[in-house]
Amino acid sequence: MNTLGTLFRLTTFGESHGPALGSIIDGCPSGIPLERERIQTALDRRRPGQSSITTARSEADQVEILSGVFEGKTIGTPIAAIVRNTNQRSQDYDRLKNVDRPGHADAVWRERFKHRDHRGGGRTSGRETLCRVIGGAVAEAYLASALPTVRTVAWVAQVGNLVSAVPEPGLTREQVDAHPTRCPDPVVREEMSQRILAAKEAGDSLGGSIDVRVEGLPVGLGEPIFGKLKALLAQALGSVGAVTGVVWGPPDLLSRIELTGSVFHSQKDTYGGIQGGLTNGEPVYLRVFFKPPATLAEHAKGGRHDPCIMPRAVPVLEAMVSLVLADLSLQMNARPHSA
């Protein structure tokens, strides 16, 4: 299961300490404007070493497009792109060859596959998500042509017990990226940064949540019964390694479920932009929860790890949402519509 999607398909390959990681995007129509810079810009937002609160691994993450694009446009054939690993320190993981980190995939992968790449977690490493960001950039290029009003923006909503205020509609990625935490709330983001740094120095880690808002969607995107938008989003977002839960709806949804039906259904934004598995024209709102990273104590101090994954996970979640939307857009356009 290294492939996501039905018509717009992303396949990822590679390991954290192998020669390269990469993506194959199949099903993207021809004639879609796609410059290398679009993909590179997306990767730059995810790459390691961005600030003092992220991993110190220094990777430029320069993308190489191998196929599927000619003269700045897609040609309808599979798009293959790779990023070469250049700053591995595999010896840092020698001690983990036979030692399992609590909360990580080490033990279960050893039991399942009997032989695994322990360097940096291999395929279970968060570095695999750069492949998803490549796919998401291609998906957004397609959406810019097929659904030009769609805007997907994610931001860090919570670190530990620090919760940010919900930003107003129209928030841009530039506003989110203005601070290393990728939290747009000026009241709490500095404290978030300080707590992440403190956790890093102590060899500890912090979890929290990321909010995602999608604006400008048409009515009817989704495929009943098992292709409902909420189901596909849950699968895509839940496939990100550190994600522990996904909630559809406004930020206070969990408190609203205590309300009676007459009150609950009187609030238009209660549905989070999805009804019957289809978009209803309202903004789609998601809250995605992350566990604290599993590399701790001396393992964390001796290696190069993110003490809090959320700031770098923001573009990853945006990519996953865009991949689902691109796939559903192609599916909706491929089906006959009744008069």
C-alpha positions in Angstrom: 0.0 0.0 0.0 2.5 2.6 -1.2 -0.1 4.2 -3.5 -2.9 6.6 -2.7 -5.8 7.5 -5.0 -8.1 6.1 -7.7 -7.7 8.3 -10.8 -5.1 10.7 -9.5 -2.6 8.4 -8.0 0.5 9.0 -5.9 3.1 6.3 -5.3 6.0 7.0 -3.0 9.3 5.2 -2.6 12.7 5.4 -0.8 14.0 5.4 2.7 15.3 8.1 5.1 19.0 7.1 4.7 18.9 5.6 1.2 20.2 7.3 -1.9 16.9 9.2 -2.6 13.2 9.4 -2.0 10.7 9.9 -4.7 7.2 10.1 -6.1 5.3 8.8 -9.1 2.1 10.7 -9.9 -0.1 9.0 -12.4 -3.4 10.2 -13.8 -2.6 13.9 -14.0 -4.2 15.3 -17.2 -2.0 16.8 -19.9 -1.6 20.5 -20.4 -1.5 21.4 -16.7 1.1 24.2 -16.1 3.7 22.7 -13.8 7.1 24.3 -13.2 9.8 22.8 -11.0 9.6 25.9 -8.8 6.1 25.0 -7.7 7.3 21.7 -6.3 10.5 23.2 -4.9 8.5 25.9 -3.0 6.4 23.2 -1.4 9.4 21.2 -0.4 11.1 24.2 1.0 8.3 24.6 3.5 8.7 21.0 4.7 12.5 20.6 4.6 14.5 20.0 7.8 16.7 22.6 9.4 14.4 25.5 8.9 14.8 26.9 12.4 16.1 26.1 15.9 12.8 24.3 16.8 13.2 21.7 14.1 15.7 18.9 13.4 19.3 20.0 12.8 19.6 17.6 9.7 20.5 19.9 6.9 19.0 18.8 3.6 18.4 21.1 0.7 15.7 18.8 -0.7 16.2 19.8 -4.3 13.7 18.1 -6.5 14.6 16.5 -9.8 11.7 15.9 -12.3 12.5 12.9 -14.3 9.4 12.5 -16.5 5.9 13.6 -17.3 6.6 17.4 -17.8 7.7 19.1 -21.0 8.0 22.8 -21.7 6.4 23.7 -18.4 3.3 21.6 -18.8 2.3 18.0 -17.9 2.0 15.6 -20.9 -0.4 13.1 -19.4 2.3 10.4 -18.7 3.5 9.5 -15.2 5.3 12.3 -13.4 8.4 11.0 -11.6 10.4 13.1 -9.3 13.1 12.4 -6.8 15.0 14.1 -3.9 18.5 12.9 -3.2 19.6 12.4 0.5 22.8 14.3 1.0 23.2 14.7 4.8 22.7 11.3 6.3 24.5 10.3 9.5 23.5 6.7 9.6 26.0 5.9 12.4 23.7 7.9 14.8 21.3 5.0 14.5 23.7 2.1 15.3 22.4 1.9 18.8 18.8 1.5 17.5 19.6 -1.6 15.5 18.4 -3.9 18.3 16.8 -1.3 20.6 13.1 -0.4 20.1 11.9 3.2 20.7 8.7 3.3 22.7 5.8 4.5 20.6 7.8 4.0 17.3 7.3 1.4 14.6 10.5 -0.4 15.4 9.1 -3.5 17.1 6.1 -4.1 14.9 8.1 -3.7 11.7 10.7 -6.1 12.9 7.9 -8.6 13.8 6.1 -8.2 10.5 8.9 -8.0 8.0 11.7 -9.8 9.9 14.3 -7.5 8.2 14.2 -3.7 8.4 16.2 -0.5 7.7 16.8 0.9 11.2 18.6 4.0 9.9 16.4 6.9 10.6 13.3 4.7 10.7 13.6 3.7 7.0 10.1 3.9 5.4 8.5 4.8 8.8 10.6 8.0 9.0 8.9 11.3 8.7 11.2 12.0 5.8 8.9 9.9 3.6 6.5 12.8 3.8 8.5 14.8 1.3 7.2 12.4 -1.3 3.7 13.4 -0.4 4.5 17.1 -0.6 5.8 16.5 -4.2 2.5 14.8 -5.0 0.5 17.5 -3.3 2.2 20.2 -5.4 1.2 18.4 -8.6 -2.3 18.0 -7.2 -2.5 21.7 -6.5 -1.3 22.5 -10.0 -4.2 20.4 -11.3 -6.7 22.0 -8.9 -5.6 25.5 -10.0 -7.0 24.6 -13.5 -9.9 22.4 -12.5 -11.1 24.1 -9.3 -9.4 27.5 -9.3 -11.4 28.9 -6.3 -10.1 26.2 -3.9 -7.7 27.3 -1.2 -6.3 24.9 1.4 -4.5 26.4 4.4 -3.3 24.6 7.5 -1.7 26.0 10.7 -0.5 24.8 14.1 -3.5 25.1 16.5 -2.1 23.5 19.7 1.3 22.6 21.2 1.1 20.7 24.5 -1.6 22.6 26.4 -1.2 25.8 24.5 -4.2 26.4 22.2 -4.3 29.2 19.7 -7.2 31.4 18.7 -9.1 30.4 15.5 -8.0 32.7 12.7 -10.5 34.5 10.5 -11.4 33.1 7.1 -8.9 34.2 4.3 -5.8 33.2 6.2 -2.9 32.7 3.8 0.0 30.4 3.8 2.3 33.4 3.9 0.7 34.5 7.2 1.1 31.0 8.6 4.8 30.8 7.5 5.6 34.2 9.1 6.6 32.4 12.4 8.7 29.2 12.9 5.9 27.5 14.8 3.5 28.1 11.9 0.9 29.3 14.4 -0.8 32.5 13.3 -1.8 33.5 16.9 0.7 36.2 18.1 -0.4 35.7 21.7 0.7 32.1 22.1 3.2 31.3 19.4 6.3 32.7 21.2 5.5 30.5 24.2 5.0 27.6 21.9 8.5 28.2 20.5 10.0 28.4 23.9 8.4 25.2 25.1 9.5 23.3 21.9 13.1 24.5 22.5 12.9 23.4 26.2 11.7 20.0 25.1 14.5 19.7 22.6 17.2 20.5 25.2 15.7 18.0 27.6 15.5 15.2 25.0 11.7 15.3 25.3 9.0 16.0 22.8 5.6 17.7 22.4 2.4 16.8 20.5 -0.7 18.9 19.7 -2.9 19.6 16.7 -3.0 21.2 13.3 -6.2 22.8 11.9 -6.9 22.6 8.1 -9.4 24.8 6.3 -10.5 24.4 2.7 -12.4 27.3 1.1 -13.9 27.7 -2.3 -15.1 24.1 -2.8 -18.1 23.4 -5.1 -21.1 21.5 -3.9 -21.1 17.7 -4.4 -17.5 16.7 -4.3 -17.2 13.2 -3.0 -18.3 9.7 -3.9 -20.9 7.9 -1.8 -21.0 5.4 -0.2 -17.4 4.3 0.6 -15.8 7.2 -1.2 -17.2 9.9 1.1 -15.0 12.9 1.4 -14.7 12.6 5.2 -13.7 8.9 4.8 -11.0 9.6 2.2 -9.6 12.6 4.2 -9.4 10.4 7.3 -7.5 7.7 5.4 -5.1 10.2 3.8 -4.5 12.2 6.9 -4.3 9.2 9.2 -1.6 7.7 6.9 0.8 10.4 8.2 2.9 8.6 10.7 2.5 10.8 13.8 -1.2 11.5 13.4 -3.4 10.0 16.2 -6.9 11.4 15.3 -8.9 13.5 12.8 -12.1 15.5 13.6 -14.3 17.0 10.9 -16.1 20.2 11.8 -15.5 23.5 13.7 -12.9 23.7 16.4 -15.5 23.4 19.1 -17.3 20.4 17.6 -16.5 18.1 20.5 -18.4 20.4 22.9 -21.2 20.8 20.4 -22.0 17.1 20.4 -23.4 17.6 23.9 -26.1 19.8 22.5 -29.6 18.7 21.6 -30.4 18.0 17.9 -32.5 21.2 17.6 -29.6 23.3 18.7 -26.8 21.3 17.0 -28.5 21.4 13.6 -29.4 25.1 13.9 -25.7 26.0 13.5 -24.8 26.0 9.9 -21.0 25.4 10.3 -21.6 22.3 12.5 -21.1 19.9 9.5 -17.6 21.1 8.7 -18.5 21.6 5.0 -19.5 17.9 4.5 -23.0 16.4 4.4 -23.8 12.9 3.2 -20.1 12.5 2.4 -20.3 15.4 -0.1 -19.1 19.0 0.0 -22.0 21.4 0.7 -20.3 24.6 -0.5 -19.2 25.7 3.0 -15.5 25.7 4.0 -14.3 22.2 5.0 -12.7 22.3 8.5 -10.5 19.6 10.0 -8.6 19.2 13.2 -5.7 16.7 13.1 -4.1 15.5 16.3 -0.4 14.5 16.6 1.3 12.5 19.3 4.7 13.7 20.7 7.6 12.3 18.6 8.8 8.9 19.8 12.6 9.5 19.8 13.4 10.6 23.4 16.1 11.0 26.0 19.7 10.1 24.9 18.5 8.9 21.5 17.0 12.4 20.8 20.1 14.2 22.2 22.5 12.1 20.2 20.7 12.3 16.9 18.8 14.9 14.8 15.1 14.8 15.5 12.1 17.1 15.6 11.0 17.7 19.2 7.6 18.8 17.8 6.6 17.6 14.4 3.7 20.0 13.8 5.5 23.0 12.3 6.9 20.9 9.5 3.8 18.8 9.1 1.6 21.8 8.1 2.5 21.5 4.3 2.3 17.7 4.5 -1.4 17.9 5.6 -2.1 20.5 2.9 -0.6 18.1 0.4 -2.7 15.1 1.6 -5.9 17.2 1.4 -5.0 18.4 -2.1 -4.3 14.8 -3.3 -7.8 13.7 -2.1 -9.5 16.7 -3.7 -7.7 16.2 -7.1 -8.7 12.6 -7.2 -12.3 13.3 -6.4 -12.4 16.1 -8.9 -11.3 13.7 -11.6 -13.8 11.1 -10.4 -16.7 13.6 -10.5 -15.8 14.7 -14.0 -15.5 11.1 -15.2 -19.0 10.2 -14.2 -22.1 10.9 -16.3 -24.5 13.4 -14.7 -28.2 13.3 -15.0 -30.0 16.1 -16.8 
